[in-house]
Amino acid sequence: MTASASDEWTEFTPKAGIKYTLADDAMMYFTYSAGYRAGGFNDRVDSVETATTPYDQETVDNFEAGFKTDWMDGTVRVNGALFFMGYQDKQEEMQLN
């Protein structure tokens, strides 16, 4: 049996950041970005209905805050960052036996 299905996925994925210079050798920053992975169709199926029913797209909001410093005329460098990623409708591949 042959079946066909189609769907369309699009998403606005901005990226923005700010940087603040504390001194010539130290700065802090913050960035935000959004991303997505398109939805699709399951190609490991047990029925035509399952094969033609799309799954949702995955979206993620990413936040990063950090700092960068150089000390002793660039001999010592200390950098740090914190990340947070918030997923919605995360896609996971599962192998069932």
C-alpha positions in Angstrom: 0.0 0.0 0.0 1.3 3.5 -0.8 0.4 6.5 1.2 1.4 10.2 1.1 1.3 13.0 3.6 2.7 16.5 3.8 3.0 19.3 6.3 5.0 22.5 6.7 7.0 23.8 9.7 8.5 27.2 10.1 9.7 29.2 13.2 11.2 32.6 13.9 14.6 31.9 15.5 16.1 35.2 16.8 19.5 35.7 18.6 20.3 38.7 20.6 23.1 39.6 23.0 24.6 42.3 25.1 28.1 42.8 26.3 29.3 45.1 29.1 33.0 46.0 29.4 34.0 46.3 33.1 37.6 47.2 32.3 40.2 46.8 29.5 40.7 43.2 30.6 37.2 42.2 31.9 33.8 41.9 30.4 30.4 40.3 31.0 27.8 39.2 28.5 24.3 37.8 28.1 22.8 36.1 25.0 19.4 34.7 24.1 18.6 32.6 21.1 15.7 30.5 20.0 15.9 27.4 17.8 13.8 24.7 16.4 13.8 21.3 14.7 11.1 20.7 12.2 8.4 18.2 12.8 8.1 15.2 10.6 6.6 11.8 9.9 7.6 8.5 11.6 9.1 6.1 9.1 9.0 3.2 11.5 5.3 2.6 11.6 2.7 -0.1 12.0 -0.1 1.4 10.0 -0.9 4.0 7.3 -2.5 6.2 9.9 0.6 6.3 11.9 2.8 7.0 8.8 0.7 9.9 7.7 0.2 11.6 11.1 2.9 14.3 11.7 4.7 14.9 14.9 5.2 18.4 16.3 8.3 20.5 15.8 10.8 20.9 18.7 11.6 24.4 20.0 14.2 25.6 22.4 15.0 28.8 24.2 18.7 29.2 25.1 20.1 31.6 27.7 23.7 32.2 28.4 25.4 34.6 30.9 29.2 34.8 31.4 32.3 36.7 32.0 35.8 36.9 30.5 38.9 38.3 32.2 42.7 38.5 31.6 45.1 39.2 34.5 48.8 39.8 34.8 49.2 41.2 31.3 47.3 38.2 29.7 49.3 35.5 31.6 46.2 34.4 33.5 42.8 34.1 31.9 39.6 33.3 33.8 36.3 32.8 31.9 33.0 31.4 33.1 29.5 30.8 31.7 26.1 29.6 32.8 23.7 28.0 30.3 20.0 27.2 30.4 18.0 25.5 27.6 14.2 25.2 27.9 12.8 22.7 25.4 9.2 22.4 24.2 8.0 19.3 22.5 11.5 17.7 22.6 12.0 15.0 20.0 13.4 11.8 21.3 14.1 8.7 19.3 13.2 5.5 21.1 14.1 1.9 20.3 11.4 -0.5 21.4 12.2 -4.2 21.5 
